[in-house]
Amino acid sequence: MTAIGERVTDCIDFCAFYDPFFRTCDGRVEAGPDAWVKVRCARQNFVGHLQPIEPDELGYYDLRDPEIIVAQAALARQYGIRGFCWRLRSSGRRLLGSESLDALLANRKIDMPVCICWEVEDQQTDLNQDNARAFIHAVMKYLKHPCYLRLAGQAVLLIEGADRLGSPSEFSRLCKATIRDAGCGEIELWALGANADQTILDGFDAVVEVPPSPQFLANRPALPDLKIINQRFRGRVFDYRDMREWHLARPSRQASRWYRSVVVRWDTTASSQDDADI
């Protein structure tokens, strides 16, 4: 789980990223019970490696079950999570991953603030205005929902991979104007990701980091002298404290607002057994 923190008076208010997809080796995404196969099959790569990491309270849940989101929201509340940031993708005029978000917002037993993070795929580098408008109109119903997360009255919308947009400033202008004209008021547009801070001068209001940064993974030394169990292991193992200090030492650069994130037990063994970053 990754969480972003918003400072409210003298406390930190946490919001957890919620990914409705499970990724497979060939890049497909799944949400059904078969998507857990790789989690079950994960194995230790070295002595002391905690694998497989199996789900605890909810077991091997199925995201297609509407009661699962009720249980997940209750767990989040129990451990001090204020809301969920839903990661969505788009395919033409269709939002991928929105089914479970619809189930959450339609369930009156749940009182959980949500916001949306749109993942810009690599093939959308030359994002045109028609595609941008399609996405904006697709999320409009969520922005109008009373449970949508707002700061000082403004809805929060995150964009992951904003640096891949052909013109971040044009997208920002179009996004804010379209949402305003639709009667949804003003919005906060936040850039998410490793290169997000480069877009802050292009119309985005804030930056959210996502550790571990690719720069950290590429440039920091991995831990030596591990007792390897999996002789095919070609991955890298890092010290969490080293990662923490590296990120805390990074300057915010141009960002007027820079939201830190917490990443818990980062381990890609389930998806990349022999090539995992741990």
N, C-alpha and C positions, 0 to 999 in steps of 0.2 A: 504494500500500500504506500502511496505517496500522498503527502498532505501539504497544503499551502496554508500559511498562517496570516491572518489579518489582525492587526493590533486594535483592540477595542478597549479604551481607557487603560486599565492596568492589567489586562489579561491578553492571552493569545487565543484567537478564535480560529479553530481548525476546520478546514474543508478537505475532504478526501477525494482524490481522483477516482472515478468509477469507470472501468473499462468493460463494456458489455460483451467484448469479444474474447475468444481464446484463439491464439495464433498457432498455425500448424507449420511444419517444416517448409512446405511449398508455398507459403504466403497466404493460404486461404484462412478465413476466419470462421469459427464455429461457436455455438452457444449451447449445444445439446450435451447429453451425458457422455458421448464419445470423445468430447474435447478433453476429458480428464485423463485419457489413456497415457499421455506423456508424463503427467504428474505422477501417476502410479509407477511408471517405468523408470523414473529417475533413480540414479544410483550414486553412491559416494565416489568422488574422484580422488580423495586423499584422506588420510587418517584425521578424524575430527570433523569431517565434512557432514553437516546435517542434511542428509537426503535419504529417502524422499521426504519432502515437506508436505504432509497431507492435511486436508482441511479438518478443522476441529469441530466447532459448535454446530455447523450446518451440514457437515459431511460433504459427500460428492453431490452438490446441489445442481439442479437444472434451472438455468435462467428463464426457461419458458414457463416455469411454475410461478404464477402471480403471487403466491404466498411467500416465496423466497425473498422478494424485495421487502416485504413487511418485516421478516425476521432480520434481514440485513440492516434495515433502518433502525430497528430496535437495538441491535448490537452497536451500531455507530453511536447512537445516543448514550448508551451505557458507558462507552469509553471516551466520551467527551468530544465526539465529532459533530460539528454543527450542521454540515450539509454535504452533498455530493456534487462533484463537478463531472458531468457526464461527457465522455469522449465519444464524439460522433464523426462519421465519415459521410461523404455524399457521393452518389452515383447519378449524374444528371440531376433530375428533380427529386430524387428519392434520398432520404436520410437513412443511412445504415446504422443500426444500433439503437433506434429510437423506440422500439417496441417495449422494452423494459422500462424506459423512461415514461412512456405513456401509461404503463401499468401503475407506476409509482404515483403519478399525479392524479390518476383516476381513483385511487384507493383512499377513501376518507379516513381509514384507520391510520394513515401515515401523515405526520406533520413534519416533513423534512425539506428544508430549503434546498434548491438545486440551481446550478448554473450549467452552461454548455461550453465545452471546448471542442472546436472544430479542427480536425486533423487534416491539414492540406497535404495531399499526396504529391509525390514527385511529378506525376504526369500533369499536375495542375499548375506548373510553373508559369504557363502563359494563360492564366485564368482570365477569361473574358468577362465582360460586364453581365452578359446573360446568365452565365453560371453563378456569378456572385449574387445576382438578384434572386436566382432560384434558391440558393442556400439561405439568404436573408429571409425570404418569404416563408421558407420551410420552418425556420425557427421562431417566426413571429408569434405563433400560438403559445409557445413556451414562455416567451418574454412577457406576455400578457397575463400569465398565470399568477395567482396570488402567492404561490410558494417559490416563485423565482427569486434568486438571491440578488439583493440590491444593496448598494453602499450609498448612503446619503441620498436615497431615492432613485439612484441610477442602476439599471440592470447591468450585470457583469457578464461579458462575453469574451471568452478566451480563444485565441487562434494559435494552434501549434504549427510551426513551419511557416510563419508569416514571411520569413526571408525568401521563401520559394514563390511568393506572389510576384507576378510581373511588375506591379506597382503597388507596394503596401500603402502609400499615401492615397492613391486613387481608390483602393479598396476601402480604406478607412473612411474617406469622405462619402463614398457611395453607401456604405453600411450605415453610418450614422444618420445620413440624410433620409434614406429609405425607411429606417425604423422610426425616425422622428415624424416623417410624413404619414406613417401608418397609425399614429396616435399612441405609440409606445413610450414616448418621452425620450430623454437623453440616455445614452448608454456609456458604460466604461468598457473600452476595448483594450484587452491585455494581450501582449505577445508572450508566447510560451516557448521555451527551448533554448538550446545552446547558443544560437546566433541571434536570439531575440533582441538583445540589447542594441544591435545594429539598426533595428527598425524603429527605435523609440523616437527618432527625429522625424519619422514618416507617418505621424498621425496616431500612434498608439499611446495610451495613457499610462501604462505601467508594464513592467516586465516580471515574469514568473520564471524562476530557475527550475531546472529538472536535473538533479544529481542522479547518478554520477555523470559528469560532463564528458563528452567524447574526448575533449582535450586532456582531461585527467587520465582517462583510460589509455590514451595513446602515449602519454609522456611520463607517467609515474612508474617507478619500478614495481614489479610484482613481488610477492613474498617468496623468498628463497627457502630451500631446505625443507620442503614439504615431503611427507612420506606418501608418495603416490600409490594409490590402489589401482586406479584405472590406467593401464599402461598406454592407452590410446589418447590420454588427456593432453590436449594442446592449448587449453585455455589459460586464463590468468587469474590469480588470486591476490586481492589487495587488502590492505589494512584499513578498516572502517575509520579509525581515528585519523589516519593520514588523509583519507578522502574528506572527512569533516573539516580538518584544518585547511586543506587546500581550497575548499569552497568558501569558507568563512573569510579567507584572506583575499578573495577576488574583489576588485573594485566594482562598484555599480556602474561605472562608466557614464554614459549619457543619461541613464535612467533617472527620472525624477522620483519614481517609486519603484522599488525593487523588492519583490516578495520572495522570501526564502522558502525552501521546501525541505521536508524530511523524507528520506527514503529508508524503509525498514527491510532489513535482511535481503539486500539485492543479490540475486542468484539466478542466473539464466540456465541452470543445469537442465531443468525440465524441457526447455525448448532447444538447447544446444549442448547436449550432454558432454561431448568430447571437446567442445570449443567454448565452454561457458566462461563468462566473466563473473567472478564471485567476490 
